[in-house]
């Protein structure tokens, strides 16, 4: 009888510990985890976040002849799945990240890493500015994730580029404020991760993304971040030319 009593006590103790553990996990999830913004990589065209990504992307970057279309985005996803489809003139790894809050896509970052050049470029980077949680942390966690991926032993990327629409006096004040905010967002996110984002001060035009009718070169600002602890204080003319060769010939050379 004493042995049975001991066994029953052990069983009850285990059950109580299990229940309490479950309650603790649920509490932590509800208070600490559920309301955090998470970042994950999309590698499948059937990804559960694919629809949310496209909805947010098209709301921020309409198909006006200078931006990727929804089909272009899905093509990037498919290229990640098949090396045979990724036959560009320079090897490139497409990295598509989404930031999620609860079950909603609240931000995204598209990056393209060129291993033979030890460089990468961000093609699109956006957040849902109408959601407080996205404004608060989505930009930072997206940049933190891409920094970790590019700085890994596998990649050892040296420079990350980003071209962003610059203000234009012919546009509305609201649109120009949005463009200024994107530059500030990238700079502030970089600073929070102990990096410095530089803006190259010259008249840069992004090449056409397609040869379809209606597309045109877009006046942008070209920015870059040095990774792996590199500090850049000055640039030589040869450095700037090498940057432009990378952007025009490697990143847009297929076109």
Secondary structure, DSSP 8 states (H G I E B T S, - for coil): -HHHHHHHHHHHHHHHHHHHHHHHHHHHIIIIITTSEEEEE---TT-TTHHHHHHHHHHHS--SSSS--HHHHHHHHHHHH-GGG---SS--EEEEEEEEETTEEEEEEEEEEETTTTEEEEEEEEE-TTSHHIIIIIHHHHHHHHHHHHTSTTT---EEEEEEE---TTS-HHHHHHHHHHHHHHHHHHHHTT--EEE--S-EEE--S--STT---EEEEEEEEE-TT-------HHHHHHHHHIIIIIISTT-
